[in-house]
Amino acid sequence: MTGPGSLLSNSTAAFIIVNKFCDGLPLYRQEALFARMGLDLARGTMARHVIRVAKALQPLMDCLQRDIRNSPVLGFDETEVQVLKEDGRPPTAASRMWIARGFTADEEAKPFVWFAYHDSRSGDVAEAMIGSSFSGFLQTDGYAGYNRIGKRPGIVHVGCWAHIRRKFHE
């Protein structure tokens, strides 16, 4: 995925991506980590490789989106994230990571999860992710942005027990 003549091996690119997205280690900290090991690896170089890998994985992402939209049960939520250097937006602007989790009737099958970044909390984002062909159970919290989707024919809008339970404990 990194290509011939690339500064990074596929393993190094994978290491950087896992550090960033699984372990929450920003590229500037990874830059310092590599510097302590005697490697001059700029965060811009790392960012370009992250983007290159993401583009190479796009066909897999397209399959995941299709499978989630075909799932009979879909769990949906969003959470606030902060992006410090985003073109045209101040570092304090709130953005969202939208999460869709598909379920199947097969208990042996692994669930599939789709994360999508967006700068908005609008219900339009959820509608675009779900698509027009979804039918089944849509499990969400009480956010009003999901209400329009929940009223579509073929969709049964159900609540999330974890969110309901939290309200009792608050």
N, C-alpha and C positions, 0 to 999 in steps of 0.2 A: 504494500500500500504506500510505502514511502518512496519507492521508485529508485531506479539506478542513479548513482551519483549523489544520492541523498546523504545529508549529514547524519541522519538518525536511522538506526535499524528499526525494523518493525517491532522488535521487542522493546526498544527504548521508547518508541512512540506509544506502545501499549502501556508501559510503565507510567509515562507522563499522564496519559488519559485516566488510568485507574487512580493515580494520586489525586488528580483534579476532581473527578466526578464521583468516585467512590469514597475517597478519604478526605475530601474537602480541602485539599492542599492547593492553594492558588499558584499560578505560574510564577509569580514573583518570588514566592517562597521556594519553589522548586529550582528557580534560577540560583538562589542563594545556596541551596542544598548541593547542586552540581558544582558551584564555585568552591565550596568547602572540600569537594572531592578532587579539585584541580581541573575541572572541566569548564570551559567557557561556552556555555549554552544559553543564549539570550532568550528571554521569554517570547520575543517576536517570532523567533525560529520555532519555538515550541507551539505557539499559537497557529502558525501556518501548517504545522504537521497535524494538529488537532483538526483543523478545518479540512485538510486533505483526507484524513481518515474518515471524517464524517461524510464527505462527498462519496467516498468509495463504498460506504455502508448504506447509502441511500436506497438501493434496491431492497435490502433487507428491511429497512424502515418502512418502505411501501408495503411489503408483505405483512409486517406487523400491524400496520394501520388497517389493512384489509381484514385480517383475522379479528382484530378488536371490534371492528364495525359489524362483523358477522357473529359475534358472541351473543348468546341468548341472555346473558346478564352482564351489565357493564357498571362498574363502580367508577365514580368521577369525583375529583376534588381539585382544589387549587390552593397554592400557598405562596406567600410573599417571598420574593428574593430580591437581593440588591445587586445590581451590576454597576461597578464603579466607573468604567470607561466605556460608555455606550454613546455612539454618535448621536448628537442632537438632543441628548437628555442629560440633566444634571445628575451627579452621583447619588443624590438623595432620593431620586425618583423611584417609586415602588413599581416593581414588575412582578410577574406571576409565572410560576412553574405549574402547568396544568398536568394532571395525572389521570390517565384512564387505565383501568385494570379490567381485562376481560376474563370471564369465567366460563368454564364448560361444564357439561353434565358429567363428563368423565373425571372421576376423582383421582385417577392416575395421571392425568394430564397436568402439566405445569401451567400455572396462570401466566398471562402475558401482560406486560405493563408498558405503557407509552407515556413518555414525558415530553411535553412541548412547552417551550419558553414563549411568552408573549408579554408585551408591555401593557396589556390591558386586563381588567377583571370582567370585562363585558361578557354577558351570556352568549354573545355572538361567537366568541372564541370556542366555547363548548359546542355550540351548534355546528361550527365548521369542522371540529374534530370528529364529532359523532357522525356527521354526514346525513344525507336525506334518506338513506335506505335502512337505517337501524330500526329494528323492532325487537322488543323484549323488555326486560326489567332494567331500569336505570336507577341505581342506588347513589344518592347524593346527600350532602348535608342540607341545612335549611336555607342556603343562599338562594335568593330570588332569581338569580341569573339562570337557574336550571328550570324554572317553572314553565317557560314557553316550550322547552323541549318535552317536558313531562306531560304536556297536554296534546302532543301529536298522536294521531291514530297509531295503534300498534305498540305504544310505549306505556308501560306501567311504571309510574314514578314511585319509588319506595325510599324510606328514610334510612339513615345510617345509625346503627345501634351505638357505635363508639361515640358519635357526636351527641346522641341523645343522652347516653350515660354521663358524659362530661357535664351536661347542663344540671343534672341532679347533684353532682359532686361540687359544683360551683356554688 
